[in-house]
Amino acid sequence: AVWANEAWGSYWNWDPKETWAFITWTVFAIYFHTRTNTNLEGVNSALVASMGFLIIWICYFGVNLLGIGLHSYGSFTLN
């Protein structure tokens, strides 16, 4: 965040890659919560883990293929 503030003048810019990375971290925080809570173990944590796996694929491929935002260096160009 400190580097982003120095480079772009803001700590958070709602860039697609930043936003999807935040969503990924949030889903896996929920996953760790379901794994440590005895009432939510089992099927609930497996569903959250599966959802997290799909979100990682969206974050990695979807955002990179769109190539929009401050992190455009990660995009694929079709020339």
Summary of the structure (lengths in Angstrom):
residues: 79
radius of gyration: 15.8
end to end distance: 33.3
largest distance: 52.9
contacts: 184
relative contact order: 0.16
helix: 70%
strand: 0%
